[in-house]
Amino acid sequence: MPPHSDDCTGARIARTRKVRRLTQRELAELSHVSYSTLTKVEQGALPASPSVTGALARALSVPVTELTGQPYLDELRADQLDGLIQPIREALNIYDLGADPDVTPRPVEELEAHAEELCSLVRATRIKQVAADLPGLIHEATTTAHTTPRDRNWRVLASAYRTAYDVTTKLGFPDLCTVALDRLDWAAQRASDPVLGGMRQYLRALAYLRASDYRTGKRLVVLGMSTLAQAEPGRVRDVVTGQLHLGAAVLAGRDKDETAADGHLAEARRIAERTGAAEKVYWLSFGPTNVVAHRVSVLAELDRYPEAVRAAEESPLPDDWPPSRRAHHYTEVARAEMWTGRTDAAFKNLQLARKVAPQQTRYHPTVRETFAGLESAKRRMPDSFNNYGTWLGR
């Protein structure tokens, strides 16, 4: 058994349980998590899967992030990322103040290009650069939209808000993620763009997935589909619809609803055959490859780990797929391999995730839980394993 850390998910669960004055058996009954699993997680002998962490958080009436420890402030400070969060927060808060007389925005064409560049950089996981550039873009786009309230200008502002969602999510700030989504909706309504509105519901559903509120997440998917029905038929609407189905599949998988998950995957697959690869349509990375990657995720969420590993082996990702998506996939595969006892392969996938997207990987809670699970096999792990733990801040 690895040495028990006071700064791990299991220890946080134990502390919160004691504050709630619950025994382990009482919490197990409330959360519908087995007593054996709970005790092993609290002891640090077993990693907490996302579904277990979510069930315990709901039973304890705390946010999931309180148990995972996000945001990881020590690491954010070490990477000099913590100081970039407050300017984003301030930029999100001036949305309704009108044009700023002290801001002279660039022409809309330049703002549009800058917004697209930041979306691209997020997919390349250059999070620090994006976080530094984003507040200025939001200030300029806000002034432009208020000065000349045209659909195009509101769409540029909506794109900046979407990037704020991406950055704050990846760095572990769910409160700001929620604010960014509200601002995205505000701008999308002024742009009269139902596709943007549908995409916002997709992103919102993912936020509820991370919060382990699957019922609300599923309702948001339905609302997103309804919003998209108001858009002009075509490839763009199909791409966002397909991505909604992929999000719904993961939600159903984590909720252990295999039939619904399979149905959404099948529908996404049919749409992807029609659209082909569409990585740059709203930067959703939709297409046949994304359907394959989501199938691996869904199998892992359903605790069908051997099948998830086989699916990943049968359909390796192309090297030119966006680094953010590849790193997330490697993380999911590592989790599945860890649960099937393939510790060496699991660690190799964690290393791959770090190689292609270091900033994203360092702040991903699944990476930390998978690493914790591998610590029980530490004596059989290579020397580089300890270095990886130091990098994660363990």
VEXNU-139875 format. One line per 8 residues: number of its first residue (from 1); their letters; for each residue x, y, z of C-alpha. Coordinates in steps of 0.1 Angstrom, whole numbers, plus 5000, padded with zeros to 4 digits. Layout:
NUM	A	X:Y:Z  ...
This chain:
1	MPPHSDDC	5000:5000:5000  5014:5035:4992  5021:5059:5019  4989:5078:5027  4989:5114:5019  4968:5140:5036  4965:5158:5003  4947:5132:4982
9	TGARIART	4911:5125:4973  4907:5097:4998  4920:5118:5027  4897:5147:5017  4867:5123:5016  4876:5110:5050  4879:5146:5064  4846:5157:5049
17	RKVRRLTQ	4828:5126:5061  4840:5132:5097  4829:5169:5095  4794:5155:5085  4796:5131:5114  4790:5101:5093  4805:5067:5097  4820:5049:5067
25	RELAELSH	4790:5026:5066  4766:5055:5067  4783:5073:5039  4784:5041:5018  4747:5037:5022  4739:5073:5014  4762:5074:4983  4754:5038:4971
33	VSYSTLTK	4792:5032:4970  4802:4999:4984  4817:4999:5019  4847:4981:5007  4854:5006:4979  4849:5036:5003  4873:5022:5029  4900:5014:5003
41	VEQGALPA	4896:5049:4987  4899:5066:5021  4930:5046:5029  4946:5055:4996  4947:5018:4985  4922:5024:4957  4919:5054:4933  4885:5071:4932
49	SPSVTGAL	4869:5068:4898  4850:5099:4886  4816:5082:4892  4826:5072:4928  4840:5107:4936  4808:5122:4922  4785:5099:4942  4804:5107:4974
57	ARALSVPV	4804:5144:4967  4766:5144:4962  4761:5124:4994  4783:5148:5014  4767:5179:4998  4800:5193:4986  4813:5202:4951  4833:5175:4934
65	TELTGQPY	4863:5199:4933  4863:5199:4972  4872:5162:4971  4896:5164:4941  4914:5194:4956  4910:5217:4925  4922:5242:4917  4958:5229:4924
73	LDELRADQ	4971:5263:4936  5006:5253:4944  5012:5240:4909  4994:5270:4894  5018:5293:4913  5048:5273:4903  5037:5276:4866  5029:5313:4872
81	LDGLIQPI	4993:5307:4860  4975:5317:4892  4981:5354:4884  4964:5351:4851  4930:5341:4866  4920:5374:4882  4923:5394:4849  4900:5368:4832
89	REALNIYD	4875:5371:4861  4876:5409:4858  4871:5408:4820  4840:5385:4824  4825:5409:4849  4823:5440:4826  4800:5425:4800  4771:5449:4806
97	LGADPDVT	4790:5481:4812  4788:5492:4776  4818:5506:4756  4849:5513:4776  4861:5549:4767  4897:5538:4776  4897:5509:4752  4904:5514:4715
105	PRPVEELE	4896:5481:4698  4912:5468:4667  4890:5463:4636  4866:5434:4639  4885:5414:4613  4916:5414:4635  4895:5406:4666  4879:5377:4648
113	AHAEELCS	4913:5364:4637  4926:5367:4673  4896:5349:4687  4901:5320:4662  4939:5319:4670  4931:5315:4708  4907:5287:4700  4934:5270:4681
121	LVRATRIK	4960:5276:4708  4936:5260:4734  4935:5228:4712  4973:5230:4711  4971:5232:4750  4992:5264:4751  4970:5275:4780  4994:5300:4796
129	QVAADLPG	4996:5320:4764  4959:5319:4759  4952:5329:4795  4975:5359:4792  4960:5371:4759  4923:5365:4766  4914:5394:4790  4926:5420:4765
137	LIHEATTT	4906:5404:4737  4874:5403:4759  4878:5440:4767  4882:5449:4730  4854:5426:4718  4830:5439:4745  4836:5475:4735  4832:5467:4698
145	AHTTPRDR	4799:5448:4704  4784:5476:4725  4796:5503:4701  4784:5485:4669  4759:5458:4680  4760:5436:4649  4757:5398:4649  4793:5394:4638
153	NWRVLASA	4806:5414:4667  4785:5395:4692  4798:5362:4678  4834:5374:4683  4826:5382:4719  4809:5348:4723  4840:5331:4709  4861:5349:4735
161	YRTAYDVT	4838:5338:4763  4839:5302:4750  4877:5303:4753  4874:5316:4788  4853:5286:4796  4880:5263:4781  4908:5279:4801  4890:5280:4834
169	TKLGFPDL	4878:5245:4830  4912:5231:4823  4928:5250:4852  4901:5238:4877  4880:5269:4883  4843:5257:4880  4829:5290:4893  4845:5309:4865
177	CTVALDRL	4835:5282:4840  4799:5288:4849  4802:5326:4846  4819:5322:4811  4790:5300:4800  4764:5326:4812  4783:5353:4793  4784:5330:4762
185	DWAAQRAS	4746:5326:4763  4742:5364:4767  4763:5371:4736  4748:5342:4716  4713:5356:4722  4724:5390:4709  4740:5374:4679  4707:5356:4672
193	DPVLGGMR	4728:5324:4667  4710:5292:4676  4741:5271:4668  4761:5291:4694  4732:5286:4718  4732:5248:4712  4769:5246:4717  4766:5265:4749
201	QYLRALAY	4741:5239:4762  4766:5212:4752  4794:5229:4772  4770:5234:4801  4761:5197:4801  4798:5189:4804  4801:5212:4834  4773:5192:4850
209	LRASDYRT	4790:5160:4841  4821:5171:4860  4798:5181:4889  4783:5146:4887  4748:5160:4882  4739:5136:4853  4702:5142:4853  4706:5179:4847
217	GKRLVVLG	4733:5173:4822  4709:5151:4802  4682:5177:4804  4707:5203:4790  4714:5179:4760  4677:5178:4752  4675:5216:4755  4706:5219:4732
225	MSTLAQAE	4690:5197:4706  4659:5218:4707  4679:5250:4703  4698:5236:4673  4665:5227:4656  4661:5265:4651  4693:5267:4631  4697:5264:4593
233	PGRVRDVV	4702:5228:4582  4737:5220:4571  4771:5207:4581  4777:5232:4610  4744:5222:4627  4752:5186:4621  4786:5189:4638  4772:5205:4669
241	TGQLHLGA	4744:5180:4670  4768:5151:4668  4789:5166:4695  4759:5168:4717  4753:5131:4712  4789:5124:4722  4785:5144:4754  4752:5126:4761
249	AVLAGRDK	4769:5093:4756  4795:5100:4783  4768:5113:4806  4749:5081:4802  4780:5060:4806  4789:5076:4839  4753:5072:4850  4757:5035:4841
257	DETAADGH	4729:5037:4814  4745:5015:4788  4715:5014:4764  4713:5052:4762  4751:5055:4759  4752:5031:4729  4723:5049:4713  4740:5083:4714
265	LAEARRIA	4772:5068:4702  4755:5052:4672  4737:5085:4663  4770:5104:4666  4787:5078:4643  4760:5082:4617  4764:5120:4617  4802:5117:4616
273	ERTGAAEK	4799:5096:4585  4780:5124:4569  4802:5153:4581  4836:5137:4579  4864:5152:4600  4853:5186:4613  4879:5195:4639  4877:5233:4632
281	VYWLSFGP	4839:5237:4632  4835:5256:4664  4868:5238:4674  4848:5208:4687  4871:5182:4670  4840:5164:4658  4843:5135:4633  4848:5098:4631
289	TNVVAHRV	4880:5100:4652  4862:5117:4680  4835:5091:4680  4861:5064:4684  4877:5083:4713  4844:5088:4730  4836:5051:4727  4867:5044:4747
297	SVLAELDR	4856:5070:4773  4821:5055:4775  4834:5020:4780  4856:5032:4808  4827:5051:4824  4807:5019:4823  4836:5001:4841  4842:4979:4811
305	YPEAVRAA	4879:4985:4813  4892:4956:4792  4869:4965:4763  4881:5001:4766  4917:4990:4763  4909:4968:4733  4889:4996:4716  4919:5020:4720
313	EESPLPDD	4943:4994:4706  4921:4987:4676  4918:5024:4667  4949:5044:4675  4945:5081:4671  4962:5100:4642  4993:5120:4652  4979:5151:4637
321	WPPSRRAH	4947:5151:4659  4946:5181:4683  4969:5177:4713  4942:5185:4738  4920:5157:4725  4949:5132:4722  4961:5139:4758  4926:5135:4771
329	HYTEVARA	4923:5102:4753  4957:5089:4766  4945:5098:4801  4913:5077:4796  4933:5048:4783  4957:5050:4812  4928:5048:4836  4914:5017:4819
337	EMWTGRTD	4948:5001:4818  4955:5008:4854  4922:4991:4864  4931:4960:4843  4965:4957:4860  4986:4969:4830  5006:4993:4851  5035:4998:4827
345	AAFKNLQL	5012:5006:4798  4991:5029:4820  5022:5049:4830  5033:5051:4794  5000:5066:4784  5003:5092:4813  5037:5100:4799  5023:5104:4764
353	ARKVAPQQ	4996:5128:4778  5023:5149:4795  5044:5149:4763  5017:5162:4740  4999:5185:4765  5018:5192:4796  4998:5221:4809  4965:5203:4805
361	TRYHPTVR	4977:5170:4819  4992:5185:4850  4958:5199:4861  4936:5169:4851  4921:5152:4881  4919:5118:4863  4957:5119:4858  4962:5124:4895
369	ETFAGLES	4938:5096:4905  4954:5072:4880  4988:5081:4892  4976:5074:4928  4964:5040:4917  4997:5032:4902  5015:5041:4934  5005:5007:4949
377	AKRRMPDS	5027:4991:4923  5055:5016:4928  5082:4990:4934  5076:4977:4899  5075:5011:4882  5105:5027:4865  5126:5055:4881  5108:5081:4859
385	FNNYGTWL	5076:5073:4879  5089:5093:4909  5098:5122:4887  5063:5123:4873  5049:5124:4908  5071:5153:4917  5059:5171:4885  5023:5165:4896
393	GR	5031:5180:4930  5026:5148:4950
